Amino acid sequence: MKIIIVRHAETMENAKTQDIGHDTEALLTEQGVLQAQKLGELLKEEKISHAYTSPQKRAVHTAEKILKHHSDVTIVQVEELREQSLGIYESVPKHVWKEIKAKAKEAFHLFKPEGGESYVELQKRAKQFFERLIHEHENDTVLVVSHAGTLGVLLLDILGKELTEENYRAHQPKNTEFTIIEVLEDGKKKIHALNNRAHLDV
């Protein structure tokens, strides 16, 4: 089994350094569309048979562009792939969100904004999806498109790394960076690419 994990392409809010969370519907910029198209070209020889995305438009739109060369693949939207819920802080500027987290008394992974979810909770739902994916697609190549926060904590779990702020920042993917994971018959995972951005350097 092969799993291709991708963060969505650039949005207008990304370009404006605005934080966008669980409930926002940011759209791709022209640059974002180009990023996704370039990744689609890079992945066109992959035998992608299934695709899962967050229901949020930026993820769905990115997947559509990537799958240009895989027109027979249906995109399935799943709630577990949504971005972290920031509760009352949805759509605040990134510097404000960073200040709020810096002032929090809780540890990085336990801080839970009012009405939102902690990184531990985010990792739990992302992990549940990933485990189900492995169970249901034993012999498939699957595309997964989600968000920086969701994928950042998921990658830490896959790599067996502790959920700390330092590790999270080091593994949080940028727009359309992709990771390719091969799940072997014994359940072990082989990483063929990790937050790769080769398509953006062309």
N, C-alpha and C positions, 0 to 999 in steps of 0.2 A: 504494500500500500504506500502511496505517496500523497502527501498533503502539502499544498502550496498556500502559505499564509501571507496575506497582503494587507497592508494598511491602505485605506482609501487615499485618493489623490488630493491635491491641494484644493482648499475651498477659499472663498472670499474671507471668511473669518480667520482661517489659518494665516492668510496673507496680512491681515490686520492685527495679528497677535491677540485675537479674542479667544477665550476658552469656550469650547462648545461641547456640551455633554449629552446626556441620555435622551433629552426631549427636543433638541434643536434639529432643524432641517436645513442645514447649510448646503449650498450648491457648489459644484465644482467651478473653478475659474477656467479660463482658456488654457492656462498653463497646466492646470490639473487634468483637463481632458487630454492634453498632449502627453502628460506623464503616463496616464493609463493606456493610451494608444501604443506608446513605446513599449510598455511592459507586455501588452498583448502581442506585439511583434516578437518579443524575446521568448514568450511562452507558447508560440503558435505550434511548435512541434510536440509539445506535451500532450499526452493522451488524456486530457481532462474529460471526465465522464459525469461529474456532479459538481455543483457549485452552491455554496451557502454564504449568505451575507447577513449583516445587520439589516433591519428594516429601514434604517435611516437612509435618506436619499443619496447622500454622498458615497455611501458604501455600495448601494445598488447600481448607481451610475458608473462607478469605477469598474464593477464586475461586468457590466454590459460592454464596456469598451475593451476590457481584457479578453472577453469571450467572442470577439468579432470573428475569430477564426475557428470557433467552436459553436456554431449556430444551433446545433442540435441539443446543447446543454441547457437545461432549465434551471433558473436561479430560484433557490428556496430561501426565503427570509425567515430568520430565527431570532427570537427575542434575546437569547443568551449572548448574542454577539453585539448587542447595543453597547454604546459607550457607557462609562461609569455615570451613575446618577449623582449629580452634584446638588440635588435638592434645591434649596433656596438660592444657591449660587450659580444656577444654570446661566450660561451666556455672559458671565462677568469677564472683564479683561483679565488676561493671564496674570499680570502682575498683582492684581487684587487677590486672585485665588491663591497665589503663592504666599502672599502676606498672611492670609487667613490660615493656611496650613502651618506656616512658620510659628504662628502664635498659639496653635493648638497644644493642649496639655497632653493629649494622647500620643502614643507612638505613631510613626508615619503610617504603618499598615493598619492601624486600628482607628485612626481619625475618621469619624463619620459625620458629614455635614447634615444639618437638620433637613429631614425629608429625603436624604440621599443614601448612599451606600459607601462602606469603607473599601479599601483595597482588598482586604481579606474576603469580603463578601463578593466583590467583583471577580476575584480569582476563583472562588468556589463555583460561580455559575459558568465561567469560561471553561473551567476544568471539566465540569459535568457535560458540557457540549462536546468537548474534545474526546472524552472517553466514549461517549455515545457514537461519535463519528467513527472511531476506530472499530467499534463493535459492528457497525452497520455497513462498513465499506472496506472489507478485508482485502479485496483485490482491485480496488479502484484508485484512480488519481483524482483527488478532490481539491477544488479551489475554495479558499475561505477568505472573505474580505470583511474586515472589521476596523477597529479604531485603535489609536495609539495606547490609550489606557488599558483597554481590554486585552490587546495583544501583548502589551508590556508585561502584565502580570501572568498571562498564559505562558509566555516564553520562559519566564522564571520557573514556573512549575515544570514545564517540559524538560528544562535543563537541570532541574534539581537544585536551583539556587534559592537562597533565603530571600524572603520578600522584605527587602530593606530599600530605603530611598536611593542609596547609591547603586544597588543592583538594578532597580527599576529604571533609573535614568539611563543607565548604560545599555539597557536592552529595549527601551521604548522605541519602536520604529518610526522613521520619518515618512512623509508622504510617498506612497507606492513602493517603499522598501519591502522586499519579500524574503521569506524563509521557506526552504524546502526540506521536509522531513520524510524520511523513509521509515515506515514501521515494519520491522522484520518479523519473521514467523514466530520467534520466541518472545515477541513483545518489546524488544529493545528498539530504541530510536536512533537512527543515524541522521545527522545533520549534514545536508549537502550544500546549504547556503543559509546564512544568518543575517537578516536585515541587509540584504544585498541591494545595491543601487546601480548595478552595471548598466542598465538600460538608460539611466539618466545622464551618464557620462558620454553617451554617443553624440 
